[in-house]
Amino acid sequence: MRTAVRATAAAVLAATLAAATACAAGPEGGAPAGAVAPASPAPASPAPASPAPASPAVASPASASLASVPATLSFTGKTLDGTAFNAATLAGRPVVLWFWAPWCATCASQAWTVAEIAPAYRDTVPVVGVAGLGEQKAMTSFVTEFDLGGTTQIDDRAGVLWRRFKVAEQSTFVVLDRTGRVVHKGFLDGEALTRQVETLARG
């Protein structure tokens, strides 16, 4: 009787130990009971693409040139031979505007100097004639007589530019520096004109 009780007790003990061991092992086998299995690392999401560097704003040539043209050179016209003229193309350089009339003796005396120096300084200090107070035929004859064909001559019979620059008499020189600022307005004889142009070209 005692032997049967002992055998039964031993069997119960063995079953209890086996169950306890199985619980301790957990579902993953070897992991402590109640432990949470580490989550599988999520697949690395692709790194967000770096935003492309913003392209610097590039001004169109037209807007850039317009921004750099001084008010004194913001005008257009026509030359004595009918060619369109835009003073904006002279921006960035010193400019000499010569207001003359075809019947003016003083203008005639200065014309030889203009004809001599203007071609030499065409690219550095453009000299532009502004003809007014006369007829086109007389103006054209003046240009031919004094060999001014190599110099731009604007036909301003209507007096638009004369009024714009407040020129009240001929012969008047309006001298602009490379920023478009008026640095001289008035009479210049041949020597003074030459010195003025040479100084501007060096500056």
C-alpha positions in Angstrom: 0.0 0.0 0.0 2.8 2.4 1.0 4.6 1.4 -2.1 1.7 2.4 -4.3 1.3 5.7 -2.6 5.0 6.5 -3.1 4.9 5.6 -6.7 1.8 7.8 -7.2 3.5 10.7 -5.4 6.7 10.3 -7.5 4.7 10.3 -10.7 2.8 13.5 -9.7 6.1 15.2 -8.7 7.7 14.3 -12.0 4.7 15.6 -14.0 4.8 18.9 -11.9 8.5 19.4 -12.6 8.1 18.8 -16.3 5.2 21.3 -16.5 7.2 23.9 -14.6 10.2 23.5 -16.9 8.0 23.9 -20.0 6.5 27.1 -18.7 9.9 28.5 -17.8 11.2 27.8 -21.3 8.5 30.0 -23.0 7.3 29.9 -26.5 10.6 30.6 -28.1 12.5 27.9 -26.1 15.1 29.4 -23.8 13.6 32.8 -23.5 12.6 33.8 -20.0 8.8 33.6 -19.2 7.0 36.9 -19.8 9.9 38.3 -21.9 8.8 40.2 -25.0 10.7 39.1 -28.1 12.5 42.1 -29.6 10.7 43.4 -32.6 12.3 42.7 -35.9 14.1 45.8 -37.1 11.9 47.6 -39.6 13.5 47.7 -43.0 15.4 50.9 -43.2 13.3 53.5 -45.0 15.2 55.2 -47.8 16.8 58.4 -46.7 14.7 61.3 -47.9 16.3 62.8 -51.0 18.2 66.0 -50.2 16.4 68.9 -51.8 18.3 70.0 -54.9 20.1 73.2 -54.2 18.0 76.1 -55.4 19.3 77.5 -58.6 20.4 81.1 -58.2 18.0 83.5 -59.9 19.5 84.5 -63.2 18.3 87.8 -64.5 17.6 87.9 -68.2 20.0 89.9 -70.2 17.2 92.3 -71.1 16.3 93.0 -67.4 19.9 93.2 -66.4 20.8 95.7 -69.1 17.7 97.8 -68.3 18.7 97.8 -64.6 22.1 99.2 -65.4 21.1 101.9 -67.9 21.2 105.4 -66.3 18.3 107.7 -66.8 20.5 110.0 -68.9 20.9 107.3 -71.5 17.4 106.0 -71.5 16.4 107.4 -74.9 16.1 106.4 -78.5 16.1 108.2 -81.8 17.1 108.0 -85.4 20.3 109.1 -87.0 20.4 111.5 -90.0 20.6 108.5 -92.3 17.5 106.9 -90.8 19.1 104.3 -88.7 17.5 103.4 -85.3 19.6 104.6 -82.3 19.4 103.4 -78.7 21.5 105.3 -76.2 21.3 102.3 -73.8 24.0 100.6 -75.8 26.4 103.3 -74.5 25.8 102.5 -70.8 28.9 101.8 -68.8 31.1 104.1 -70.8 31.7 107.9 -70.6 29.7 109.6 -73.4 30.0 113.0 -75.0 26.7 114.5 -76.5 27.4 117.3 -78.9 24.3 119.6 -79.6 24.9 121.5 -82.9 23.0 123.3 -85.6 24.0 123.3 -89.3 24.1 127.1 -89.7 26.2 127.6 -86.5 29.7 129.0 -87.1 30.9 127.9 -83.7 29.7 124.4 -84.4 31.6 124.5 -87.7 34.8 125.4 -85.9 34.4 122.5 -83.5 33.4 120.0 -86.1 37.0 119.5 -87.3 38.0 118.5 -83.7 35.1 116.1 -83.4 35.8 114.5 -86.7 39.4 114.0 -85.6 39.0 112.5 -82.1 35.6 110.7 -82.3 36.8 107.8 -84.4 39.9 107.3 -82.2 37.7 107.1 -79.1 34.7 105.3 -80.5 35.0 102.3 -78.2 36.1 104.1 -75.0 34.4 107.5 -75.1 31.7 107.6 -77.8 31.0 111.1 -79.2 27.4 111.5 -80.4 26.2 114.5 -82.4 22.6 115.7 -81.7 21.6 117.9 -84.7 18.8 120.4 -84.3 17.5 123.8 -85.2 17.7 123.1 -89.0 16.5 121.1 -91.9 17.6 117.5 -92.6 19.2 118.5 -95.9 21.3 121.2 -94.3 22.3 118.8 -91.4 23.4 116.2 -93.9 25.4 118.7 -95.9 27.1 119.8 -92.7 28.1 116.2 -91.8 29.5 115.7 -95.3 31.4 119.0 -95.4 33.2 118.4 -92.1 33.8 114.7 -92.6 31.6 113.6 -89.7 30.4 110.5 -91.4 32.3 108.3 -88.9 30.4 109.7 -86.0 26.9 109.0 -84.9 24.6 112.0 -85.7 21.1 112.0 -84.3 18.4 113.8 -86.2 16.7 115.9 -83.5 14.8 118.4 -85.6 11.8 118.0 -83.3 14.0 119.1 -80.4 13.1 116.2 -78.1 16.7 115.6 -76.8 17.5 119.3 -76.7 14.6 119.8 -74.3 15.4 116.6 -72.4 18.9 117.9 -71.6 17.7 121.5 -71.3 20.0 122.7 -74.0 19.2 126.3 -74.8 21.9 127.1 -77.4 24.4 125.6 -79.8 27.1 124.6 -79.6 26.7 122.7 -76.3 28.6 119.6 -75.1 26.9 117.4 -72.4 29.6 115.1 -71.0 28.6 112.0 -69.0 30.9 109.8 -66.9 30.6 106.1 -67.0 27.8 106.1 -64.5 25.7 108.4 -66.6 26.3 111.5 -64.3 26.6 114.8 -66.1 30.1 116.1 -65.4 30.1 119.0 -67.9 27.5 120.9 -69.8 28.3 123.9 -71.9 30.9 125.2 -74.4 34.2 123.4 -75.1 36.7 124.6 -77.6 38.8 122.1 -79.6 41.6 121.8 -77.0 39.3 121.6 -74.0 37.2 118.9 -75.8 40.3 116.9 -76.6 41.5 117.1 -73.0 38.1 116.1 -71.6 37.9 113.0 -73.8 41.5 112.0 -73.1 40.8 112.3 -69.3 37.6 110.2 -69.6 39.4 107.5 -71.6 42.1 107.2 -68.9 39.6 107.1 -66.1 
